[in-house]
Structure formats: C-alpha cells, structure tokens
C-alpha cells in the first residue's frame, strides 16, 4: 500500500476498511461521485503490477 498515492491509499482504506458506499466515500472526501471508483480501480491495478514484479 505504501507505493500508492496518498489519495488512492486513503480512498481504498476508507472504502474497504470502513465499509461505506462509493457515494458515501465521495461525500466524505468532498470529491465527485465517480472519483472514488476510479481511485480504487487505479490503485488496485497498481498493486497488482507491484505484486507481479516481486
């Protein structure tokens, strides 16, 4: 997780560990509705790539 951007890491942690919906995450962070989904998708792709390189 440390290789992710702060925005991606925070969004993923909030969404997966706290359990709110993407809409609730966007409201909490004050960002547009689709942004949490994009950050989560991009962060997971980055993690997958990082793990493949190990």
Secondary structure, 3 states (H helix, E strand, C coil): CCCCCHHHHHHHHHHHHHCCCHHHHHHHHCCCCCHHHHHHHHHHHHHHHHHHCC
